[in-house]
Amino acid sequence: MDSNTSAAAAVRRVPKRLLIGGRWRAATADRTFAVEDPATGATLCEVSDASPEDAMAALDAAAAAQEAWAAVAPRERGEVLRRAHDLLVERTEEIALLITLEMGKSLAESRAEVAYGADYLRWFSEEAARISGEWRTDSAGTGRIVTMRQPVGPCLLITPWNAPLAMPARKIGPAVAAGCTMVVKPAAQTPLTTLALAEVLVEAGLPDGVLNVVPTTAAGPVTAPLLGDGRLRKLSFTGSTAVGKVLLEKAAAKVLRTSMELGGNAPFIVCADADVDAAVDGAMIAKMRNIGEACVAANRFYVHADVAEEFVGELTARMTALAVGRGVDDGVQVGPLIDAVQRDRVAELVDDAVARGARIVSTAEVPDTAGYFYPPTVLTDVPASARLTREEIFGPVAPITTFTDEEDVVRLANDTDFGLVSYLYTRDIGRAVRIAERLQSGMVGLNRGLVSDPAAPFGGVKQSGLGREGGTGSIDEYLEVKYVALGL
């Protein structure tokens, strides 16, 4: 079976309607929208386009299912997630193909995302049975302090296009484990993978109404009535800081619990004593994972002058050698960006940097075909005034600046409104600890270019967000603490 036939079959199998109350149903007035293949610009299929009325029906279903779902035994909730994990792993090829078709990344990266997303379901399947409380004597000795943790209630989960399986899994996993029901609004560019994940969860035994999915092209009008409804108790959002601020303002009206995983502007620091080969390996992961369309992508490279020539030479050779093309094709390492808007924005940021004095060292070749391709590019002599030192690039561009002083590079790394992740390469343990402690970010990759791990707390500081996803404490984002003062 050739790639086009496989692609058509994968798209044909996935549900394309809204999931509300356990039923796959059409949107109001049968409205639909087109899902595009960013590698070709062609329409893959049409998906139901939810209205505000559909969203409220989804919240009705979630609210109706909440009490019964919260009463389900933790082990049983965990078993649903574990079965879903196993089903995802079994269907890796099918789901990976969907990711590549609607998002653009290579099949190898899509397979890695399936494994990563499935691991969140497995992690939280194990966390479900570990929800605990407390019993202790009060300070006066006349009573007891009892605490219990209970599900916060119906949640609105808003997910981005750049990781259409992993990001929903990272939110659905803890919600299911904690006993919360939910309404999921996937990104309009990549709804198919989320709908396929929902189908897997239903097949794994998730009861009707616990998970509801409402793809839409009208995010604001569809989410507004949900955020204004007192039955909704939590909002979890992954996306841009600008949209996150708007949602926080709306959530404040009902004092909603919020989790926000927002933008990044990650520094990648290479010290004079770094293992340059290892730093280049890490840079390729931190920069080129997901075509650079990741909030954890290295955005600003600060390389010590003593090793700059070697680092730039090796990185340039690696970036230039990358095979760019349609992600479903053999050997392709870098697919297209998500759409024309994103491609043009990356080009605009590079043009701005060059106009301010940056130098393009190299670019890779891109196919002369339709699709939203941008060549992997290395820039040097990037001035601090360039927009891409302040704005998230979200594309395959590595801007490099040299430094000579540790104090200066820490200041430059922290000179941003964002603080999601930082990367640091050094073989000096003292320097590693000293700089890592001073970096203003929620995560630090020390001598490694990959920080994402379901067993670790993922999240940032400053305008990169609120709360953590993954790790032992992240299920608390979906739980309320109730205190009972027990008299004797």
N, C-alpha and C positions, 0 to 999 in steps of 0.2 A: 504494500500500500504506500503510495507516494505521500509527501508532506501535505499537499493540498487536500487529498482525500482524507487523511487523518485529521486535518484541521476541521474540515467540514463535519466529520463525524463527531468530533469532540464538542463543537459548538451546538450541533443538533441535539446532543444528549442532555445538555445542561438545561435546567428549568429557566424560563424567561418571564415568569410572572411574579407577582408579589406573594410572599409567604405571610399570611395573617391567620392567626388562630388555628394553625395546623393545615390550612388549605392553601393551595396554589391558585391564586385568583387574579383575574385581569384588573387593571387599574380603572378608576372611574372614567367612564366614557371611552374605555378601551384605548386610552392614550399610550403611545409607545415612543421610544427614542432609539436612535441608531448607536450601536457600539462599533467603533472603528479599529481596524488593524493599523497601528502607527507605522508599521514597516511598509505599507502599501497605500494607505489612505482609503482602502476599500472598506465597505460596511460588512461586518461579520454577521450581524443579525439585528433584530429589533427586540427591545426589552420593555416590559410594562413600566410606564412613567407615573409614579405615585403622585396623588394630589394631597392637599391638606386633609381632606376627608378620609383618604386611605390611611394616612398616618395616624389619625385619631382612632380609626378602627383597629389599627395595630396596637395602640396604647390600651384601648378597651380590652383587647385579648390578653395583653400582658398583665394588666391590672386584675383581670378575672382569674388568671392562672397563678397569681403571686402567692396567695395563702397556701394553696395545696402544694405548690412546688417547694416552698420554704419548709413544709412539714416532711418532705421526702428525706429519708435517712441519708446522712452525708456519704456513706459508702456507696449507696445506690447512685447518688449524683456523680460520684467519682467514676463509677463503672460506666456510665454513659459516656463520659469524656474519654475513658480508656478505649472503649469500643470505637469511638469516633477516630481516635488516634490510629488504631489498627486499620480502619477502613481507608483513611487518608494515605497511609503508607502503602497499602495494597494498590491504590489508584494513583500512585505517584506520577506515572507517565501521562495519564489522562489529564490530571489537574495541572501538571507542569506545562503541558501544551496549551491549556486555556490561559495560564498566566502569560506565556510568551505571546500568544495571539493578541491579547487585549492590552498588554502593558509594554511588550517589546523586548524584554531582556532575553538573553540566550537560554536555550533549554537547560544547559548545565546549571545556570543560576536559578532557573525556575525550579528545578529538582531540589536544589539546596533550600529554596524557600519552603517547599512542601515539607521537607524534613524539619526545618526550623519551626514552622507553624504547628506541625504535628507535635513537636516536643513541648510546646506550651500546653496543649491539651493533656499530654501525659503528665507534665509537672503538676498541673492543677487538679488532675484526677487524684494525685497523691496528697495534695494539700487539703482536699475536701474533708477528709477524716481527721485532720489535725486542728480544726477550729476549736479553740479552747476558751475557758473562762477562768474565774478565780474564786477561791473561798479562803477568807482569813479573818482572824479576830480583829475587831476595831481597836483603836488606840486606847479606849477607856476600858476595854475588856468586858463591856456590858452587852455587846451584840456581835454580829458577824457582817462582814462585807462580802457580798456575792456579786460577781460580774459575769455577764454572758454576752456573747457576740452573736448578733442576729442580722439577717440580710437587710441591706438598706432598702430594697424594694425595686420597683420597675426602673430600668436604666435606659437611657438613650446612648447608643454607641455610634459615633460618627468616624468612619475610617477613610484613609487616603488611597490614592490610586497606585502609589509606588510599590506597595507590598500587599496586594489584594487578598492574599491568604493569611500571611503572618500577622498583619495588624488586626483583622477581625478575630483570629484565633487568640491573640494576646489579650483581647478584651472579653471575648465570650467565655474563655476558659475560667477565669476567676469568677465571673458572674454566675456561671452554672455551678461551680464548686461552692460558692457562698449561698446559693439558693435564691438568686435574683432572676427575675424575668427581664426581657429586654426587647427593645426595638433597635434594629441595626439599619443605619443608612450608609450604604457603600458609596464610593465615589462614582459619578456618572461615567467616567472613562473606563472603569474596570468592574462592572457589576457581576460579570459572569462567574468569576472565581468565588466570590462571596456567596452567590446563589448555590454554587456547587458544594461549598462548605456547609451551607444550611441543609442541603439535601442529605449530606453525610450525617449530620447531627440528628436529623429526624430519623434516618435509618438506624442510627445507634440507639434510639429509644427515648429521645428527648420528647416530653409530653407536649401536646398541642398548646400553643399560646406562650410557651416559655421563650421561644425565639421567633421573632417576627422580623421580616426583611422588606424594606421599602426603598428600592432604587428610585431615583428621581433626578430630573434636570433642574428642579426648582428647590434647591436646598433650603434657602431662607424661608420661603412661604410654607414649606412642608414641616420644617422643624419648629417654627415659631409657635404654633398652637400646642405642641408637645411641651416646650419649655415653659409655657404659661399655664400648664395644667398641674394642679396640686398633687395628682396621683404619681407623677414622675418624681423620682427621688434622687436620681443621679445622672450626671452627664459625663461621658468620657469621650475625648476628642483627640485625634491625631491629625495634624495638618499645620498650616501656616500660622505664625504668630498673629498676623493681622486678623485672620478669621477667629482665632482663639480669643482675642480680646473682645470681639463682638459677642461671641458666645458667653464669655464670662459676665459681660454686662447684663445679658438677658437672663443668665442663670441667677444673678444676684437678686432679681425680683422675687424669686421663690426660695432663695437661700438653698439652692441645690448643692449637693455634694458634687465636686468636680475633680476630674483628672485631666490634665492637659499635657500632651507631648507635642511640643511646638517646634519652631525652627532651630537651626543650628548654624554655627560659623566656626567649625572646628579648626584649631591650630594643629599643625603637625611639626613638631620641633625635632631637629636632628642636631645633636651636640657634637663637638669636635671629637669626642672619644667613642662615638657610636660605631657599631658594626654597620658599615655603609651598605653592604649586600643585604643584610637583614632589614635595614631601614627602607631600601628600595622595594623589597618584597612586601613589607608592611604598607608602604605608600600605594602600591598597586592595588592592594585589598581595600585600604581606607578610601582611596580616591575612586577606583573603577568598579567597585561592587555596585551592582544595580545601575550601571551606566553613569554613576555619579549622582543619580537621582535618589539620594538618601539623606535623611536629616543628620546621620552620623558621618557623612562623607567628609574627608579632609578638604577644607576650603581654603586654608592659608598655609603655605609651607614656609617654615623658617629654618634655614640650613646654615650651620656655622661656616664661616668663610674658609676655614681650613679644609673642609671636606666638600665644599659646594661644587667644585668642578667635577669631582668623581661622582657625586650624587646626581647632578644634572645630566651628566653623560649617560649613566646607567638608566636613569628614569626615562630619558628621552628615547633611548634604544628600545626599552620595553613598551612605552606608549606608542611609538611609531609602528611597532611590529604587530600591534593588535589587529585582528581581523574584524572588520566592521561589515555588517550586513543584516539580513533578516534572521531573527533569532532561531527560527525553525531549521535553518540550513546548517549542514555539517560544518564544523570548524569555526563557526562564528563565535566571537567572544564579546562583541559590543553591538547591541541592537540600536534601534532608533530611540530618540527621545519621545515623550508621550504624545506631543502634538506640536503644531506649527508655532503656537504661542510660546511654548517652552524653548523650542529650538531657536526662535528669533530672540528670545530674552538672553540666552547664553551668548549668542553672537553679539548682541548689544553690549554685554558686559565685557567681552574680550575686546571689542572695538574701542570701548571707553578706556580700558587699561592701556592699550597700544597708543591711543591718542595722548595719554598722560606720560608716556615714556617707556612702557613695558615693551619687551622684545619677544616675539614668537620664535621659539627655538625650533619647534617642529610640530607638524600635524600628521596624523595618520590619513590614509586614503579612505574615502567613503564611496559607496557604490553610486553610480550614475543612474539612479532609479527613483521612483516615487517613494515617499516616506520621509520621516522627520529626523534624518541623520545629521549628526554633528561630529566632526573628527576629534578623536582624542588629541589634546593640545597641551604643550608645555610652554609656559611663559616665564621669563626671568626679568630681573630689574623692575619688579612690580612696585610702584610707589604706593605709599600709605594712602594717597588721595584717591586711588582707583576704587570704583564702586564695588568691585568684587572682593575687596578686603572688608567691606561692611555688609554686603548682601550675600545671601546664600546662592551659590552658583547653580546647583542642581543639574550638573552636566559634567562631561568628561574633560574638564580643564584643570590643570595643575599650575597655579601661580606661585612662583618661588621668589623669596626675599632672603638675603643673607644677613647674618648677625655675627657679632664678635663678643658681646657681653651678656652674661646670664641675666642680669637685672633688666636689661633692655628687652630681651626676648620674652621674659615673663610679663613685662608691662605690655608689650605688643599683643601677646596671646590673650591677655585679659581685657584689652581695649576693645570691647564689643558689648552690645546689649544682650548677647546670647551666652549660654553656658551649658551646652548639652554634653559634649565630649571633647577631650583633648588627647593628642597622641604625643608621646615622648620617647625618643631613642637615646640612650646613654648606657655605658657600661660601668659607670661610677655609681655605686649604691647610695652614697651620700647625696650626690646630685639628684639622683632619681627621687629619693624621698623628699628632699628639699623643694624641688620644683613641683612634684606631684601635689604636695600639700598646699602650695601657693596657687595652683591653677584653679580658676573659678569656673568649674564645670562639675556636673553631676557624675561624670565618668571619666576615667583616665585609662588610655591604652598604653601601658608601659612596655616598650619593646614588642609590641604586637599591634597589628592594624585592624583587628576584629575584637569588638567588645561585647557584641550581642550574645546573650546566653539566657535561656529561660530560667536558669537557677540564680541569676544575678539581678539586682534592682536596676532597671532601665529608666532613666529620666534625667532631667536637667535642672539648672538653677537660673536665676534671673529671668529673662523673657523666653527661655527655652521650655518652661512649663512648670507644672505642679503635680506632685505625686510620683509614684513609681509603678512600673509594670514588670512583673517577673520577680523571682526571688522569694524568700520566705515570708516577707511582710506584706507583699503586694495584695494579697487577698483581703487585707484590712481595708483597702480602698472600696470594697463592696460590702462592708460590714459596719454596723453600728454597735457601740458598746452600751449595754444597759446595766445599771447598777441597782441592786436591791439591798436596802438597809434592813437587815434581819434582826428583830428584837428577840431576846430570849426571856 
